[in-house]
Amino acid sequence: GVNPVWGAWRGQILKPRSLYGVRVYGEDAVLATHVDRLPLVTSAIIQVDQNATDPWPVEVIGHDGNAYEVHLEPGEMALYESHTVLHGR
């Protein structure tokens, strides 16, 4: 599982709270920029597959106030502080 990766990143053992499972987004889909509600503090996005002609990055606003695009390939994972970092697609 990803628990050892999360624990190493956060410096502590984390207790799983929820799992949303695989999501499928269709053409022209938008995931509005948001922060997650408590108790969701740390989250991961695992890119399972992508069949698109244009990239569809995760957009985050870092603690420094700058916007970043995170491009993931199938099999890659992004960890982020979902309660404090604005994120969307």
N, C-alpha and C positions, 0 to 999 in steps of 0.2 A: 504494500500500500504506500501511500504518500506520507503517512505519519512521520517516519524518520526524516523525510525531506523538510516537512513543515517544522518539526521540532528543531532541526539544525538551523533553519532560517530564522525562527522566532526566538531561539535560545531557551525554549521550554517545551515540555510535552503539552500538546493541545488535545482537548477533548472534542471529538466530532459532534456537531450539533444538527446538521442537516445535510441532505444530499438531494439535489434537484434532478439528477440523471441527465441523459442525453437530450439536448434541445436541437431542433431542426429549424433553421431560419430560411425562409424562401427569398426569392429575388425581391430586391428593394426593401428588405426588412430593415427596421431600425430598432435599436435598443436604447431608449432614452437615457441620457446621462443621469446618474443617481449615485447615492451611497446606500449600502445595505443597512437594514435595521438590526438592532441588537437581538439576539446574542451573536449574530454573524459579524465577526471581527476580521478574520483572516479567511481568504477564499482562494480557490484555484480554478483556472480555466484549463481544461485539457482539450486540445484540438484533436478531435477524433478523425475528421475527414473534412474536406472542403472541395466542392465542385463548383468553382466560380471562375469567371474570366478576369474579374478585377479583384484585387486584394480587399479584404474586409478586416482591417486591424481593430484591435481593442484600443479605444481611446481613453487615456487616463490623465487626470490633472494631479501631478505629484505634490508632495508637501511643500515643494519650492514654488508652487503656483504655476509651473510650466506645464504645457500640454505635451503629451507623448503618444506616439502610435506604437503599439506592440503588435508585431507581425508574427503569427504562429504558423508553423507547418504541422501537418498531421503527425501526432506522436509527441509534440512539444507541450509543455505546461508552463503557465504563468502564475506566479503567486503574488498576491497583493493584499493590502489592508483595506478590505472592502467596506468597512464602516467609516473610514476617514478619507479615503481616496475616491474622488469622483471618477466614475467609469461608465462606459457605454460603447455602443457600436453604431 
